[in-house]
Amino acid sequence: MPYDKELAAAKKAASLAARLCQNVQKALLQSDVQSKTDKTPVTVADYGSQALVSFVLQQELSAEFSLVAEEDSKDLRKDGAQEIVERITKLVNDSLTSDGSYNVTLSTEDVLKAIDSGRSEGGSQGRHWVLDPIDGTKGFLRGDQYAIALALLDGGKVVLGVLACPNLPLTSLKDAGQHSPNNEVGCLFFAEVGGGTYMQPLDGSSAVKVQVSAVENPEEASFFESYEAAHSMHDLSNLIAQAKYGALSRGDGAIYLRFPHKGYREKIWDHAAGCIVVTEAGGVVTDAVGQPLDFSKGKHLDVDTGIIVTNQKLMPLLLNAVKESLKEKAASS
C-alpha cells in the first residue's frame, strides 16, 4: 500500500497521545476536578496530545510536514501561562520516555513549536495531516468517551485515518449488557485507502478487520444520535463524533446523523479520520443531499444541512427520509 509508512507513524503518534490523555484523565478523576468548571486538565491534554502527534510524525517521516489542527500556542505564550506550559512539557517528555523510541528531552519552546506546527490551512494541493487532539471535551472531563483523531489528506482526499478511543470497549456496544462492567477498553481504528478498516486494542496487540452493519431494514437499524446524552458509557448516543464513526465501522450501530444548528460550520478534523474509517469498512458518508464530504477546501467542510453516515443499503432510504423531513420543515416555517 502506498501509505504504509505514514499509517505506521500515525498509529504510533495517536497511541502515544492516547496514553498521555489517559494519564491526565486518571489524575483528573482522582483529584475530583471534573466537578468544577476548571477546563485546565483538558487544555493540558489537548496541547500535550497535539505536541506529541506533531513531534512523532516529524520524527518518523522526513517529508515536508503540514498539519491542520485545532490548537495553537497563542494562549500559552501569555503572561501567567508558564506553569501550564511546564506541565504540558513534562507530560510530553514522560510519554516519550515511556515509549523508549526517542532519546530526547524537549524544552518548553520545542513543545510550543510542535503545537504551532498545526497552523496549516490544508487545501487541495499536496499532503496535509489533520488532527483533533481530543474530540469530546465533556466526555474527557467526566472520565467518559473521547477520541484522538488523525488523518492524512493527499490532493484534498483522505487517504488514511486513525482513531484512538481510550475508553471505548473492545467488544461491540450492542453486546454490552452481556459482559462484565470491567470489560477491556481502549480501541485503535485505522484505515488506508483501498485497504479496509481494522481495529486493535490500544496496547498494540493483534488487529481484526471490521465491517459496517449489514442491516437493510431501517426499523431494525440502531441510531447514533448527534447530541450528547448523559447516559451510561454503553449508550450509543453518548459517544462523541469520532468514536461514533469507529463504533459504526465495526457494526455497533447502523446510522449516524449529524445535523448541527444553522450557521455552524463543520471542521475537517471532526470528520476526516472517521470518514475513511467508515468508508473503508463498507459504509457511506455524505451530506444531506447525498454529496460526498469535500476535505479539499481548507479547515472547514461546507456541507449541505448535515452529515449522514450509514451502510450502502440504508443510504438511499435515509436520503429520501431526510429530504422529505427537510421539505416538511421548510413548508411549516
DRENVO-215632 format. One line per 5 residues: number of its first residue (from 1); their letters; for each residue x, y, z of C-alpha. Coordinates in nm, 3 decimals. Each point is the difference from the previous one (the first is absolute). Layout:
# residues N
NUM) A) X Y Z  ...;
# end
This chain:
# residues 333
1) MPYDK) 0.000 0.000 0.000  0.134 0.346 -0.088  -0.054 0.149 0.347  0.124 -0.283 0.224  0.284 0.203 0.149;
6) ELAAA) -0.230 0.294 0.073  -0.262 -0.229 0.152  0.256 -0.159 0.233  0.113 0.349 0.112  -0.361 0.113 0.050;
11) KKAAS) -0.083 -0.306 0.212  0.306 0.058 0.215  -0.075 0.372 0.042  -0.369 -0.052 0.088  0.080 -0.284 0.244;
16) LAARL) 0.258 0.211 0.184  -0.240 0.295 0.014  -0.269 -0.233 0.137  0.236 -0.114 0.275  0.071 0.362 0.096;
21) CQNVQ) -0.375 0.076 0.010  -0.067 -0.312 0.210  0.258 0.114 0.256  -0.155 0.347 0.020  -0.353 -0.142 0.026;
26) KALLQ) 0.102 -0.240 0.278  0.154 0.281 0.206  -0.300 0.222 -0.075  -0.248 -0.257 0.130  0.203 -0.061 0.313;
31) SDVQS) 0.023 0.372 0.076  -0.374 0.047 -0.058  0.056 0.305 -0.219  -0.273 -0.120 -0.234  -0.269 0.140 0.232;
36) KTDKT) 0.135 0.353 -0.048  -0.012 0.217 -0.309  0.380 -0.005 -0.019  0.090 -0.110 -0.354  0.377 -0.005 0.069;
41) PVTVA) 0.039 -0.381 -0.017  -0.158 -0.002 -0.344  0.224 0.285 -0.109  0.308 -0.187 0.121  -0.107 -0.322 -0.172;
46) DYGSQ) -0.104 0.178 -0.323  0.327 0.186 -0.037  0.207 -0.300 0.115  -0.176 -0.229 -0.248  0.056 0.245 -0.288;
51) ALVSF) 0.368 0.054 0.091  0.063 -0.376 0.018  -0.172 -0.082 -0.329  0.184 0.282 -0.176  0.337 -0.105 0.144;
56) VLQQE) -0.043 -0.373 -0.078  -0.115 0.058 -0.358  0.294 0.231 -0.067  0.244 -0.252 0.151  -0.142 -0.296 -0.192;
61) LSAEF) -0.051 0.166 -0.338  0.268 0.206 -0.167  -0.229 0.153 -0.265  -0.118 0.361 0.012  -0.240 0.030 0.290;
66) SLVAE) -0.339 0.172 0.006  -0.251 -0.039 0.285  -0.353 0.141 0.026  -0.094 -0.016 0.368  -0.227 0.159 0.255;
71) EDSKD) 0.249 0.165 0.238  0.275 0.263 -0.014  0.232 0.137 0.268  -0.139 0.355 0.013  -0.156 -0.034 0.348;
76) LRKDG) 0.299 -0.197 0.127  0.236 0.286 -0.081  -0.196 0.247 0.214  0.114 0.118 0.343  -0.098 -0.241 0.272;
81) AQEIV) -0.008 -0.307 -0.224  0.352 -0.119 0.091  -0.117 -0.259 0.251  -0.243 -0.164 -0.241  0.268 -0.002 -0.275;
86) ERITK) 0.237 -0.179 0.238  -0.269 -0.257 0.083  -0.062 -0.064 -0.369  0.375 -0.032 -0.067  0.041 -0.249 0.286;
91) LVNDS) -0.295 -0.208 -0.127  0.141 -0.008 -0.353  0.350 -0.095 0.120  -0.137 -0.268 0.236  -0.196 -0.151 -0.292;
96) LTSDG) 0.308 0.000 -0.225  0.212 -0.158 0.274  -0.258 -0.275 0.066  -0.006 -0.082 -0.372  0.379 -0.034 -0.015;
101) SYNVT) 0.035 0.065 -0.376  0.129 0.353 0.032  0.299 0.087 0.211  -0.095 0.365 0.035  -0.119 0.256 0.255;
106) LSTED) -0.205 0.285 -0.145  0.025 0.354 0.138  -0.315 0.208 0.057  0.083 0.189 -0.322  0.028 -0.332 -0.193;
111) VLKAI) -0.345 -0.094 0.126  -0.152 0.338 -0.093  0.154 -0.028 -0.348  -0.140 -0.353 -0.039  -0.347 0.130 0.093;
116) DSGRS) 0.035 0.285 -0.250  0.089 -0.230 -0.286  -0.378 -0.063 -0.012  -0.070 0.337 -0.160  -0.026 -0.121 -0.358;
121) EGGSQ) -0.316 0.089 -0.193  -0.015 -0.329 -0.194  -0.147 0.018 -0.350  -0.001 -0.198 -0.323  0.375 0.004 -0.071;
126) GRHWV) 0.259 -0.232 0.155  -0.020 -0.198 0.324  -0.149 0.127 0.325  -0.045 -0.179 0.330  -0.328 0.080 0.177;
131) LDPID) -0.024 -0.034 0.379  -0.261 0.035 0.271  0.217 -0.045 0.312  -0.307 -0.070 0.218  -0.345 -0.040 -0.152;
136) GTKGF) -0.245 0.003 0.291  0.105 0.249 0.267  -0.307 -0.065 0.217  0.049 -0.374 -0.016  0.366 0.043 0.089;
141) LRGDQ) -0.084 0.209 0.308  -0.257 -0.257 0.116  0.237 -0.293 -0.040  -0.213 -0.113 -0.292  0.045 -0.024 -0.378;
146) YAIAL) 0.241 0.205 -0.210  0.222 -0.066 -0.302  0.329 0.104 -0.155  -0.068 0.030 -0.373  0.277 0.019 -0.261;
151) ALLDG) -0.030 -0.015 -0.379  0.214 0.067 -0.305  -0.125 0.196 -0.301  0.175 -0.043 -0.333  -0.120 0.230 -0.278;
156) GKVVL) -0.306 0.089 0.208  -0.107 -0.364 0.050  0.017 -0.191 0.329  0.243 -0.289 -0.059  0.040 -0.135 0.354;
161) GVLAC) -0.156 0.046 0.340  0.068 -0.108 0.358  -0.244 0.029 0.292  0.124 -0.068 0.352  -0.295 -0.045 0.238;
166) PNLPL) 0.150 -0.066 0.347  -0.330 -0.072 0.178  -0.189 -0.186 -0.271  -0.062 -0.368 0.088  0.180 -0.247 -0.225;
171) TSLKD) -0.317 -0.204 -0.040  -0.301 0.135 -0.183  -0.224 0.240 0.192  -0.297 -0.203 -0.123  0.113 -0.285 0.224;
176) AGQHS) 0.094 0.226 0.291  -0.274 -0.138 0.224  0.139 -0.353 -0.028  0.346 0.090 0.127  0.142 0.088 0.336;
181) PNNEV) 0.036 0.374 0.066  0.380 -0.028 0.026  0.010 -0.096 -0.365  0.324 0.088 -0.176  0.000 0.348 -0.151;
186) GCLFF) 0.226 0.192 -0.238  -0.037 -0.036 -0.378  0.212 0.114 -0.290  -0.179 0.010 -0.337  0.207 0.051 -0.314;
191) AEVGG) -0.064 0.006 -0.373  0.200 0.061 -0.315  -0.163 0.073 -0.336  -0.077 -0.329 -0.176  0.117 -0.206 0.296;
196) GTYMQ) -0.306 -0.046 0.223  -0.047 0.101 0.365  0.157 -0.172 0.299  -0.040 0.024 0.375  0.252 -0.099 0.264;
201) PLDGS) 0.038 0.054 0.375  0.191 0.317 0.086  0.273 -0.216 0.154  0.095 -0.099 -0.354  -0.103 -0.367 -0.004;
206) SAVKV) -0.139 -0.161 -0.314  -0.240 0.186 -0.229  -0.329 -0.132 -0.141  -0.173 0.116 -0.319  -0.336 0.169 0.065;
211) QVSAV) -0.314 0.054 -0.210  -0.298 0.230 0.032  -0.338 -0.149 0.093  -0.175 -0.185 -0.285  -0.350 0.086 0.127;
216) ENPEE) -0.237 0.091 -0.286  -0.320 0.079 0.185  0.001 0.354 0.144  -0.232 -0.117 0.279  0.270 -0.238 0.122;
221) ASFFE) 0.281 0.255 -0.032  0.137 0.146 0.320  0.076 0.373 0.001  0.288 0.204 0.127  -0.166 0.331 0.077;
226) SYEAA) 0.193 0.318 -0.066  -0.033 0.144 0.349  0.166 -0.086 0.327  -0.232 -0.181 0.239  0.097 -0.050 0.362;
231) HSMHD) -0.049 -0.375 0.012  0.232 -0.288 0.073  0.317 -0.061 -0.200  -0.177 -0.281 -0.183  -0.271 0.225 -0.136;
236) LSNLI) 0.071 0.048 -0.370  -0.116 0.362 0.002  0.258 0.082 0.265  0.294 -0.045 -0.237  0.157 0.313 -0.142;
241) AQAKY) 0.034 0.052 -0.376  0.320 -0.184 -0.083  -0.066 -0.288 0.240  -0.337 -0.040 -0.175  0.179 -0.044 -0.333;
246) GALSR) 0.221 -0.267 0.158  -0.287 -0.184 0.166  -0.206 0.020 -0.320  0.290 -0.141 -0.206  -0.014 -0.323 0.205;
251) GDGAI) -0.380 -0.026 -0.020  -0.099 0.122 0.348  -0.270 0.217 -0.153  -0.115 0.053 -0.357  -0.081 0.370 -0.027;
256) YLRFP) 0.166 0.322 0.115  -0.172 0.327 -0.085  0.161 0.332 0.084  -0.209 0.311 -0.054  0.156 0.292 0.184;
261) HKGYR) -0.179 0.330 0.056  -0.023 0.247 -0.289  0.315 0.199 -0.061  0.234 -0.260 0.149  0.293 -0.087 -0.228;
266) EKIWD) 0.145 -0.347 0.038  0.379 -0.024 0.039  0.193 -0.257 -0.203  0.171 -0.144 0.310  -0.339 -0.107 0.140;
271) HAAGC) -0.067 -0.233 -0.295  0.309 -0.082 -0.210  0.124 -0.305 0.193  -0.351 -0.128 0.076  -0.105 0.035 -0.361;
276) IVVTE) 0.268 -0.234 -0.141  -0.036 -0.243 0.291  -0.370 -0.041 -0.088  0.034 -0.003 -0.379  0.283 -0.257 0.002;
281) AGGVV) -0.222 -0.217 0.223  -0.265 0.003 -0.277  -0.204 0.299 0.117  -0.102 0.328 -0.163  0.043 0.358 0.125;
286) TDAVG) -0.182 0.286 -0.178  -0.164 0.334 0.064  -0.380 0.026 0.019  -0.040 0.009 -0.378  0.223 -0.302 -0.060;
291) QPLDF) 0.322 0.177 -0.097  0.330 -0.141 0.134  0.181 0.219 0.255  0.260 0.229 -0.158  0.318 0.034 0.209;
296) SKGKH) 0.190 0.204 -0.261  -0.124 0.350 0.091  0.208 0.082 0.307  -0.096 -0.031 0.366  -0.377 -0.011 -0.049;
301) LDVDT) -0.242 -0.245 -0.158  -0.276 0.179 -0.181  -0.272 -0.260 0.029  -0.360 0.035 -0.107  -0.211 -0.006 0.321;
306) GIIVT) 0.163 -0.297 0.173  0.194 -0.327 -0.023  -0.138 -0.352 -0.047  0.205 -0.311 0.077  -0.136 -0.351 -0.064;
311) NQKLM) 0.038 -0.312 -0.217  -0.056 -0.017 -0.378  -0.346 -0.162 0.027  -0.146 0.251 0.244  0.145 0.316 -0.157;
316) PLLLN) -0.262 0.050 -0.280  -0.286 -0.048 0.251  0.160 0.240 0.246  0.065 0.266 -0.263  -0.367 -0.016 -0.101;
321) AVKES) -0.118 0.022 0.360  0.227 0.297 0.068  -0.111 0.173 -0.322  -0.366 -0.044 0.097  0.046 0.128 0.353;
326) LKEKA) 0.197 0.303 -0.123  -0.281 0.072 -0.247  -0.260 -0.022 0.277  0.210 0.224 0.223  0.035 0.259 -0.275;
331) ASS) -0.374 -0.011 -0.069  -0.091 0.049 0.365  0.243 0.286 0.063;
# end
